[in-house]
Amino acid sequence: MYKDKKILITGGTGTIGYQLTKKLLQENPAVIRIFSRDEYKQFNMSLEFQDYASKLRYLIGDIRDQQRLVRAMEGIDYVFHLAAMKHVPFCEYNPFEAVQTNVIGTQNVIQAAIQSGVKRVLFTSTDKAISPTNTYGASKLMAERLITAADYQKGPRSTILSAVRFGNVMGSRGSVIPLFKKHIVERGSIDVTCLDMKRYMMTLSQATSLLLEANELAKGGEVFVLKMPVVRLDELANVIIEQVCNKYGILNPIQINETGLRPGEKMFEELMSEDEGNSALEASHMYIIPSPFAKHSYVGVTKVTERPSIHSDEIVEGETLAKWLNEEDLI
C-alpha cells in the first residue's frame, strides 16, 4: 500500500511518529515528510535515521498554520495526523491552547488535505474523548467530529478521512513507565495518583499496527478502536518496581505514595459511548464505529452485542505486563 507513496506525519518526532516512521520505511515509500515544531527532536531523528536520508524530509511547522500545512502536503498521498497537546493537566491549565492545537489544528489539517488532493487522512484520538471530563478529551472529541463531518461534506473530493482511538500507549513520551523507572532509580519511591485507577493500555507496536490497518480499512468517517486489555495502576506500579529493582540491583524497598487525582483526571476510561455501542461493528481485534452519515460495508465484521466496559474487560496479569515491558524494551 505504501510502496512509492508520499506520506506526511504531523507530530512525526513523537514516540508513535518515530515508531510509525520505522514501520513505513520497510514498505519502501517514495518519501516521508516529518512535520513538527521541535527542531531539536528533528535533528536527533535525522541522526538516528541517517541511513534513510534519501527517503525522509524534515519540515518545521505548526498545525495551527494552515498555509504551512498546504505547502507540506503538496503531492502527498497519505497523512497521519498525530500532532496534539496530550497531557491532561497542561490542557486543563491552558484550555484554549489545547483548542487551538487539537481542534483548530485538526481543521487546518482537514482543509489542507482536501485542498491538496490527499488520498487518505488518519487522525489519532483517545479513549478520553468518551464522556470527557477534561479539556484534552473534549478537544479530541470535537476533532473526531470534525473528521467525520468533513468526510461527509467533502463533495466530489476523493479524500478519505477517518480516526483511531488510542488508550494509554506504554512507554510513550509522558507515560508513567519511564517516570516510574526514573523515580525508582533516583529516589527510591514513586508517586501514584490512585492505586485503584484502571486504564486501557496498548504497546507501541500495537498502536503502530492499528494505525496501518485502520488506514487500509478506512472507507470514510469512521472511528477504529483496538480491543485493549485493562491495566490496574497498582499492578503496573508493582511490576515496574520489581523489574527495575532486578535490573539495577536495588535492594531497598520502594515506597509508593498516593497523591490523588489531578484536575480533569478520571478513575476509569471507556472505549465508546452507549450510543456508539448501539451501531458499532466488531472485528477480530478491533471495533469500528461507523460514520453516522454514510452506510459502508466491511468484510469480516459483526454487530457489537455487548459494549466493552473497563469493569468487565480482561484485566492484565502481572506476568503479562512484565512480558510486555521486556518485549518493548521499556525497562
N, C-alpha and C positions, 0 to 999 in steps of 0.2 A: 504493500500500500504506500510506503514512503520512499521507495526507490526513485531516485532522480527528482524528488519533490522538494519544494522550497517551504520551509517551516519557520514560524515565528513563535518564540516562547516569551511571553511577558512575565516578569519576575523570574527570569531564567537562571539567575545566580542563587536562588534559594535552594533549600535541600531537595525538594521534589523536582525543581527545574534542572538541577545538576544531574540527578538520577535519570530523569527523562531524557536529557541530552545524551547520556551514555547509552541508553537503550536505543534511541533513534539513530545514533551513528552506526549501529550494527546493521541498519536497514539500508545504508548507502544512499542517503538523501543528497540532493544537489547542494543544499546549503541549509544551515540552521542559524537563524538570527537570534541572538540573546539580547533581550531588551530589558534594561533595568536602570535604576538611578545611581547605583553604587559602583563607581569606577574602580575602587579597590578590590571589591569582590570580582569584578570583571577581569581585572589584571591577574588575580590569583587563579581564576578559572582558565584564562588563556595559557598560563604556565602549565597547569595540570593537563590541559587538552592540546598541548603544542603539537602532538603527532597528528592532530586533525585540523591543523590551522587552515588548510585549504577549504574545509567544509564549514567553518564557523566564522560568524561575523558578530562583533560586539557593539551594540548600539546603546549609547547613553540616552535616556529619555524617561519621561514620566507619563503614565496613562492618563493623567489629568490634562495632558496636552494633545488634543485630537490631531492637530496638524502634524505633529511628530509621529503619531501613530500611522497616519495616512502614508507618510514617507517610508516608514518602516515596513509597511505591508505591500509595497509595490511588488507585484509579481508573485506574491505569497500564495501557496495552496492551502496550508493548514495553520491555524492559530490555536495555541494552547494558552489560555488566559489564566495565569497563576498569580499575577501581581495583586497584592492586597495588604491592607492593615489587618493583622490577625490576632494580636494579643488583647484579650478581653479587658484587662484593667486600663490599658492605654487607649483603647477605643472608648471606654466609659469616660475617661478624663478628657478626651479630645474628640467628642462625638461628631462634630462637623467635619473634622479632618477624615474620620472614617467614612463619612458620607461622600466626601469629595473623591476619595480613592476608590472605595468599594462600590458606590452607586454611580456617581458621575463618571468615574474612570471606566467602569464597565460599559456604560452607554457610549462613551467615546470609542471603546474597542469595537462595539457593535456597528456604529456608524462608519468607522474607518474600514472595517472588514467588508461591509456591504458595498460601500463606495469603491473599494479596490477589487471587488470580484473574487474575494477569498472563497474557497470551496467549503471549508468547514471551520467552525469556531467551537471550541470546547472550553467551558467555564468551570472552574473549581469552586464549589460551595462547601458547606459544612453542616453537620448534624445540629449545630447550634442555631440554624435557621428555622428549626421546627419549634413552634410556640416560644419565640425568642423572649428572653428576659434581659438581654443586654444589647448594646449598640452594635456590637460585632455581628450577632446573629440576625438582628433586624436589617442591617445593611446588606448582608448576604442574601436574605430572603428577598429583599427588594431587587437585588441584582439578578436573582433567579427569575423573578417575574419579568424583568426587562428582557432577558434572553428568550423566554418563552413567547412573549408578546412580539418581539422583533422577528422571530421566525414566522409568526403568523402574518405579520404586517409587511413582509419584505416584497410583496408583489411579484413581479416577474423575475426578480433576482434569484439565483440558484444557491446562494449561501445557506448552509445548514448550520443552525445554532442549537446547542444543547448544553447540558450541565451534568456534573457529577457531584455527589455529596460525599465528603470525606468525614471519617471520625478522627480521633487523635492519631497522628502518624508517629510511630515510635522512632525516637532519635532525631526528629526534625528540629530545626533551629527554634529554640524557645520551649521545647518539650521538657517534661520533668526528668527524663532519664539522664541526660548529660548534667543537669543541675544537681540531681541527687548524687551522681558519681563525684562531682567536684566537691560537694559539701562533705561527703563521707571521707574522702581523702584528706581534705584540708582542715576540717574542724571536728570530725567525729560525730556529727549529728546532722539530721535533715529536718526541714520544715514541711509539713503536710497540711493542706487546708482542712481536710476532713477524711478520716480513715474509712468512713462508710461510703464515700463517694464512688460511683460507678461510671465507667466511660466505655463507649465503643472504641476499639483500638484496632489499628491495622499496621502492618510493617511497611517500610518504604518500598519494598519490592511489590507488595500487593497494591499500593497506591499507584505505582507506575503502570502496572499491568492493567488496572482498572481504567486508567486514562486512555491507554491504547485500544483496549477492547471497546470501551464506550464510544470512542471516536469512530471506530469502524462500524458499530451497530447503529449509530445515530441516524434517525430519519428526520428529526427536526422538532424542537420544542420540548423534548422530554428530559427527565432527570434520572440519572443512573445512580443506584446506591448499592455498594458492596454489602454482602451479608457478613457483617463483622461480629466477632465474639466480644463479650463483655469482660472488662477487667475491673476488679476491685482495687482501689488505691492502696489499701493496706497490704494486699497480696503482692502488688507490684513493688511497693517500698521494701518489703521483706526480702523478695527475690533479688532486687538490686543490691541491697546491703550484703546479702550472702555472696553474690557474685563478685562484687568489688572487694570485699574483705579477703576472699580467697585469692583473687588475682594479685592484690598488693600486700598480702601477708599482714593484714590488720587484725590484731587480736583483741583489742579493747571493744567492749560493747558499744554499739551505735545508738544514740538517743534519737527518738522520733518525737518531734514537737508538733502538736496540732495547733494551727493558727486561726482556723475559722475561714468561712467562705469570703472571698474577695468581692468587691462591688460587681454586681451583674452575673456572678457565677451561679450555676445550677448544680444541684446534687446529682441529677440524672439527665441524660440526653435521650433523644428519640431519633429514629431514622426517618419517620414520615408521620404526618398528621393523620387523624382519624378519617378525615375526608379523603386524603390521598390514598389511604389504605383501601377505600372502597373501590377505587379504579386501578390500583397498582397491579402490575404484572410481575410474575416470578420466574426467573430462570434458575439454572443450577446453582450459581453462586452470586447472583445479584438480583436486585429489584429494579423494575423500570416503571417510573411514574409518567404516564403518557401526557402529552400536551392536551389541555382541555379544548383546544381549538381545532385539532386535527385527529383523524382516525387512521393511524398507521398500524400495519400488521407486522408481527415479529415471529420469527421461527423459533420453536422450542420453548415457548413460554406458556404459563397458565395464569389464571386469576389468583391473586393473593387471597387465601381463605382465612388467614389469621394475621392481623397486623403485628409486626415484630415489636417486642417490648423488652426494655432493658431489665425488667424484673423477671422475665420468663426465658429470655435467650440464654444460651450456654455461657457460663462463666469460666474463664480460662484458669486452669490449674497452674500452680507454681512451676511445675516441671515443664509445661509447655512454654510458659513465659521465659524461663531460663534458656530453653532451646532457641526461642526467637531472638533473644538478646545476643546469644552466641552466633547464630546464623547471620544476623545483621551487623555483627562486629561492633556492638554498642557499648561494650564494657572494656 
